Amino acid sequence: MKLFKIHTIKAIPVLFVLVFSVTACDPPSFYSLTSSQPEYVDTLSVRSINVYIETSVSMAGYVNSNVSGSYPLKDVIPFMITDLNKSYPFEANLFTISDRQRKITYSKNQFYQKLRQGTIFTGKSSKLQNIFNSVLSSLDNGTVSILITDGIPDLGKENAKTEGSKITSELYEGLSTKGNLGVALFQYLSDFNGTHYYDRDNTGGKRKSERPYYQITLRNRPFYVWVFGPKMLVQEFLSKGIIKDHTYSHTYNIPLAAVPFELLEQPKSGKISTTSGENKLLIKAVEERLPALFTIGMNLNGQAKSLIKIAENSNNYHIDPSFIQETIKIDVKDNALLSQNFSGHVKLNITNKGYTHFLQPTLYDFDPDTETITFGLYNKQPSWINTTHLEDDLEKSIDSLERRTFGFNYITKAFERAFKNDESLLEFTLTKI
């Protein structure tokens, strides 16, 4: 009896160790990395470029020649037109637009002089949604159009604050049939001479001395450059980098060009391994105290800067399946990654293949039964658009007008609704082998 008890006590730990070994040591998981992007067949070429300058009286405040300060509009437009004419085998067509389009027929030098003096801004105005729809209706398959505007809504005798959704719905109606339209938006900041500022009630009427902010120079007032055209033509246009020195940008319905990629040997950490040139990943184990990190090299050379900024923002990546999102962190690095301490031949490979950016997922937990893991890049609306929107500009302080545009969301909501951005720009997928 005594021997039996001793035998039983010794057998229990042995059985426990055996069970623990079988259940705790999962076999390694092998994955293959692939990439996918929407495919578009582009048979078009740019045949004409139209540049529209909105000439409402408020626009003159961005080029005031009598008040010292920073007025970039006076240089942005001439430099842009010069670069357009250098980049394409034809000259851009110049228009003013307010109540209707008017082609500029006098010389460029005369136009630049009128621009700098502010005399091109005649004071005529129109509903902003009509200006946008007028530009959009003038597009054909080979045209890229550019609109420069302060983006301040005007509904004439209607209250632009309470009836602002009318702007959205009318603009959306014009966009809803243009599924192939690509759009880019650029914001600039400028000093602004308040003599020319109108609030939504046009306070002060025609007497300059009674206008709001009379003889006051406002700072960091936004104006905007919009680019419209067939999506592939706008993509090609943006890749030339003609529109420079803006503060913020955003695109709607513009695809990335093809992105060369590779699963790199290094940098990596944790119990994983990769095979150079084969895009294979072996996940041996992921532990809470030892997460696993791997690196995907991407070549974004030749992409539009606006699209590169999207790819650089880790918040624009979505992880599928959704139940593992909380266990994975995404980082995106640029060429500064090369300063890290890892092998010379890997650095040489990165340099030779032209990788410019690096997607680094870190796994903090891992289910070995997971069949696929997808990292999708989406063009999410940036935060600056919402912070730019000003609900009301009537009797506001000077500071409250900085970096903000009254009714800005009335415009951008129409584009967000027309182009939902629910299709990824780029996907990387790990598939279990």
KEMARDO-934688 format. One record per residue (C-alpha): z negated, y negated, x negated. Coordinates in steps of 0.05 Angstrom, whole numbers, plus 5000, padded with zeros to 4 digits. Layout:
N
ZYX;...
END
This chain:
433
500050005000;498449534944;505049684909;508849564974;505948864980;507648694908;514848924918;515648494982;513047864949;517847934891;523948064935;523347434977;524946934920;530847354899;533747354969;532546594975;536246454910;542046894932;542846545000;542145844968;547546004916;552546234969;551545635016;550545074966;556445184919;562745024957;569245184922;573144594892;578144234937;585244094913;589143504942;596243234933;597342484937;603442214974;605541514996;609341275058;612040605082;616240405143;623640445125;628439895143;635939875133;637939185111;645339015118;644338265122;644737715071;642336995075;648336565095;644735915112;637935585107;635635045155;629734585139;626534225197;621633635188;617533465249;617732705256;611932545303;608231905284;602132285259;606332605204;607131935171;599731965151;601432505100;606132065060;602931375066;605530975007;600630395015;594230785002;592831134936;591031864938;593832564939;599832634986;603233284967;608233275024;612232754986;613433264931;613033934967;619433795007;623833534950;621634084903;622734614956;629734354973;631534334899;629235054889;632835274952;639434984926;638235314858;636736004888;642536054937;650035914930;649835384985;645834765002;640334775054;641634395119;636433855133;634233675203;629033235236;626033515299;621733215354;624733145424;631133455396;634233685330;638033175289;641933375227;640932915167;647832675146;645932165093;644732335020;638832724994;636632124953;636431695016;632632245052;627432294996;626531534997;625531525073;620632105066;616431755013;616331115053;614631475117;620431145154;623431825172;617531925220;620231535279;614231635325;618032055376;614232675396;615233315436;611133895459;609834335399;611834975433;618634655448;619434495374;617935215354;622535505408;628035015389;627735255316;627435985337;633335925385;637635655328;636836275286;642436775276;642737415236;644037065170;639536455177;632636305149;629435685179;623535285152;619234825195;614434295166;609334045216;602133825223;601434325280;597533865327;599034065400;601433545449;602333675523;604032955541;600032755602;596733435608;590033565575;591633965512;584534225508;583934525578;591334715583;592234965512;593735675535;600235395564;602535285492;600936005475;604436305535;610735895528;611236035453;609836775465;615436805516;620336565463;617637075412;617237675458;624737835451;625037755376;622438415349;626338345284;623537655270;619537565206;614736975199;610936665141;605736115147;603335665090;597735145095;597234535050;591634025045;592833285037;589732595040;591532265106;591831535126;588131485192;592430915218;597331455242;592431955271;592632085346;587232505381;588932915442;587832305488;592031845444;586031385440;587730675423;594830685450;600030295411;595329795379;594030055309;587329705302;584630085362;586830775339;581531265315;580231255239;584030605232;584630415157;580531025139;583331555092;581632245115;581132805063;583633525065;587933445127;592334065136;599734095145;604034725149;610435035126;613135585172;618736055152;622836435204;628536935201;630337675204;624438045173;628238315113;631337645097;624637305100;621737845055;627337715004;626436965011;618937004999;619937434937;623436844903;616836444904;620235804927;614235564968;608835414917;601835104909;599535234981;592235314998;592835915045;598336365072;599536915122;605437325146;607537645212;612138255216;614138245142;614438925106;612839065034;618539264988;617939974960;611540064919;611840534859;605040894851;601441434812;594641784813;591941594744;587942034696;583141454686;579041084706;575141614744;568041834749;564042404780;565843134786;573343054797;579643134755;586842904760;593443154731;597742634697;604442534730;603243054785;599042644834;594143214842;586643114852;581143644844;574543474878;569343934849;563243634882;560642964909;553242844906;549142254930;546742114859;553742234829;559341944872;566642064854;571641514837;579041574825;584641064814;591640974844;596240524804;601040084843;606939674818;607239044861;612138674815;617538324856;613338294920;612137634955;605637314933;603337285005;604038035011;600738154944;594637774969;594338255028;594438854982;589038544937;584138474995;580039115003;578238915074;585539035094;585039785081;583340275136;580940985123;582741585166;579642015194;574841495221;568641935214;568941905138;569741145134;562341045121;562541525062;568141185023;568540494991;575140164973;576039684914;582539364890;583239124818;588638744782;590638794708;583638614687;582339354696;585739464628;579739144594;575539744613;573840264561;578340864572;583541244532;589240884497;594741344522;592741214595;592940464582;599840544550;602240934611;599740384657;603239854616;609740234609;610240394683;608739674702;602639814746;599739144767;594339324817;589539914825;586640214888;579940534873;576640964927;569441174914;566941784952;559441774965;559642405008;564942935020;566443475071;570544025035;573744205102;577243525106;584743675109;587442965098;584742285077;589141685088;588340985060;592540505102;594139785084;594439315145;596238585151;589938345185;589237625208;585637255152;579136885166;582036205147;586236185211;580036205255;576135705213;582135235215;582135215291;578634595320;576734625393;577033875403;578833275360;576532715407;571332245377;569732725321;566632545254;571032485192;567933105160;569233535222;576733405214;577133665142;581134305134;581834375209;587334285261;585934165334;588734725377;591235145318;589735805353;594135605411;599935725363;597436305321;595236705382;602436735406;604637045340;598737525338;600537755408;607937835392;606838195326;600538615333;600638865261;598439555285;603339905238;601039995166;604839645109;603240225062;599540885065;596741345012;594942045037;591042595004;593143265033;589243895020;593144434982;
END
